[in-house]
Amino acid sequence: MLSTTDPASALVGFGVGLSLIIAIGAQNAFVLRQGLTRSHVLPIVAVCAVSDAILILAGISGIGALLEHAPSLITFVRIAGALFLLSYAIFAAKRAFRPQTLAPDQHGNGSRLTAVTMALALTWLNPHVYLDTVVLMGSIANGRGEIGRWWFAVGAVTASAVWFSALGYGARLLTPLFAKPSAWRVLDALIAVMMTVLGISLLTEL
C-alpha cells in the first residue's frame, strides 16, 4: 500500500520555497519597513503568504507549463512591474530626503487599503514570481510524483508563511537600531536604490 505522506518532499519544498522567497528583494523590503513601523503588519503578511500559496498551487497544478508558452503575458507583467518599482523608488527617495517623516517613534499612517494594495502590487507585478514560484517550483514539485508534489506544496507554503511572519513581526526587534532618523534615511535610500535597479533590470530584459 502506497504511503499518503512524504516528509522528504515537504522538507525539500520548505527549503526550495524559502530560498526563492528570500531572493525576492522588493517584496521583502516593503514587509520589513512595514514591520519596523508596525503598520498593518497582519494584513500584509497574510496577503504575501496567501498570494504565495496561490502561486505555488498554480504551478503544481500545471499553470506553470502554460506560462512558458505565453511570453507576451510575461512581457506585459515585466513592463508593468518595472514602472511600478520605479515609481516606488521615487517615493522611497523622497522619504530619505525628508527627515521630518522619519521619526523613530512614528508608526505608519497610511491606510490599510493602501498597504494591502502595495503588497499585492509588489507580489503580482513581479515577473520573477511567475518564473520562479510558478514555473520553476511547479517543475520541481511535479518531478516528485503524484503524492510528493502536494507534500512539496505543503512545505513551500509553510516556508512562505514562516518567512513573512518572521520578517513582519521580527522587524520590531531591530527597533533600537532605527532609534535615529538617520537609520531610516539609510533604509529608505537603500530601498530606493534596490527598486531602481530592479525596475531597470526588468526593462533591460525585454
C-alpha positions in Angstrom: 0.0 0.0 0.0 1.4 3.4 -1.0 2.1 5.9 1.7 0.0 9.0 1.8 2.7 11.0 3.4 6.0 12.2 2.0 8.0 14.2 4.7 11.1 14.3 2.4 9.2 16.2 -0.3 7.7 18.5 2.3 11.3 19.3 3.6 12.5 19.9 0.0 9.6 22.1 -0.6 10.3 24.1 2.5 13.9 24.6 1.5 13.2 25.5 -2.1 10.4 27.8 -1.1 12.5 29.6 1.5 15.4 30.1 -0.9 13.2 31.6 -3.6 11.2 33.8 -1.2 14.3 35.3 0.4 15.6 36.2 -3.0 12.7 38.4 -3.9 14.0 41.8 -2.6 11.3 44.3 -3.4 8.6 42.5 -1.5 10.8 41.7 1.4 11.9 45.4 1.7 8.3 46.5 1.9 7.4 43.9 4.5 10.5 44.9 6.6 9.7 48.6 6.5 6.0 48.0 7.5 7.2 45.7 10.3 9.6 48.4 11.6 6.8 51.0 11.6 4.3 48.3 12.9 1.9 49.4 10.3 -0.8 46.9 9.1 1.6 44.0 9.6 -1.0 41.2 9.9 -2.9 42.0 6.6 0.4 42.5 4.7 1.8 39.2 6.0 -1.4 37.5 5.2 -1.6 38.9 1.6 2.0 37.9 0.9 1.6 34.4 2.3 -1.7 33.7 0.7 -0.5 35.1 -2.7 2.5 32.8 -2.5 0.2 29.8 -1.7 -1.9 30.6 -4.7 1.1 30.9 -7.0 2.7 27.7 -5.6 -0.5 25.7 -6.1 -1.0 27.1 -9.5 2.5 26.0 -10.6 1.9 22.5 -9.2 -1.5 22.3 -10.9 0.1 22.8 -14.3 -0.3 26.6 -15.0 3.4 27.0 -15.0 3.6 25.0 -18.2 1.1 27.3 -19.8 3.0 30.4 -18.8 6.1 29.0 -20.6 4.0 29.3 -23.8 2.7 32.9 -23.1 5.8 35.2 -23.5 3.5 38.2 -24.2 1.9 37.9 -20.8 5.3 37.8 -19.0 6.4 40.8 -21.1 3.3 42.8 -20.0 3.9 41.9 -16.4 7.5 42.8 -16.7 6.8 46.3 -18.1 4.0 47.0 -15.5 6.3 45.7 -12.7 9.2 47.9 -13.9 7.1 51.0 -13.9 5.6 50.3 -10.5 9.1 49.6 -9.0 10.5 52.8 -10.4 7.5 54.8 -9.0 8.0 53.2 -5.6 11.7 54.1 -5.8 10.8 57.8 -6.2 8.6 57.7 -3.1 11.3 55.9 -1.1 13.9 58.5 -2.2 11.5 61.3 -1.1 11.2 59.8 2.3 15.0 59.5 2.6 15.3 63.3 1.9 12.6 64.3 4.3 13.8 63.7 7.9 10.7 65.0 9.4 8.8 61.9 8.2 11.3 59.5 9.7 10.8 59.9 13.5 11.8 56.6 15.2 8.5 56.5 17.2 6.3 57.3 14.2 4.2 54.4 13.2 3.0 54.2 9.6 -0.1 56.4 9.0 -1.1 55.0 5.6 -4.4 53.3 5.3 -4.8 49.6 5.4 -6.2 49.6 1.8 -3.1 51.4 0.6 -0.7 49.0 2.4 -2.6 45.9 1.1 -2.7 47.3 -2.4 1.1 47.9 -2.3 1.7 44.4 -1.1 -0.5 42.9 -3.8 1.3 45.0 -6.5 4.8 44.1 -5.3 3.8 40.4 -5.4 1.7 40.1 -8.6 3.5 42.7 -10.7 6.9 40.9 -10.2 7.5 38.7 -13.2 10.1 36.7 -11.3 7.3 35.5 -9.1 5.8 33.7 -12.1 9.1 32.5 -13.5 10.4 31.2 -10.2 7.4 30.4 -8.0 5.1 29.2 -10.6 7.3 27.7 -13.4 10.4 26.6 -11.5 8.8 25.5 -8.3 6.0 23.8 -10.3 8.6 21.9 -12.3 10.5 20.7 -9.3 7.3 19.7 -7.4 5.9 17.7 -10.4 9.0 15.7 -10.6 8.4 14.2 -7.2 5.3 12.1 -8.1 1.6 12.5 -7.6 1.8 12.4 -3.8 5.2 14.0 -3.4 4.2 17.1 -5.3 1.5 18.0 -2.9 3.7 17.5 0.1 6.2 19.7 -1.7 3.5 22.3 -1.8 2.8 21.9 1.9 6.5 22.6 2.6 6.7 25.5 0.3 3.5 27.2 1.6 4.7 26.7 5.1 8.1 28.3 4.3 6.3 31.3 2.9 4.1 31.8 6.0 7.0 31.3 8.3 9.3 33.8 6.4 6.8 36.6 6.1 5.6 36.2 9.7 9.2 36.3 10.9 10.1 39.3 8.7 7.0 41.3 9.5 6.8 40.7 13.3 10.5 40.1 13.8 11.4 43.5 12.4 10.4 45.2 15.6 13.5 43.6 17.2 15.5 46.0 15.1 13.8 49.0 16.6 16.8 50.0 18.7 18.9 50.1 15.5 16.3 52.5 14.0 16.2 54.8 17.0 17.7 57.6 14.9 16.2 59.3 11.9 19.5 58.7 10.1 18.9 55.0 10.1 15.5 55.4 8.4 17.2 57.7 5.9 19.7 54.9 5.1 17.0 52.3 4.9 14.8 54.3 2.5 17.8 55.2 0.4 18.7 51.5 0.1 15.1 50.7 -0.8 15.1 53.4 -3.5 18.3 52.1 -5.0 17.1 48.5 -4.9 13.8 49.4 -6.5 15.5 51.4 -9.2 18.0 48.6 -10.0 15.2 46.0 -10.2 13.0 48.2 -12.3 15.8 49.0 -14.8 16.8 45.3 -14.9 13.2 44.3 -15.8 13.2 46.8 -18.7 16.6 45.7 -20.0 15.4 42.0 -20.0 12.8 42.8 -22.6 
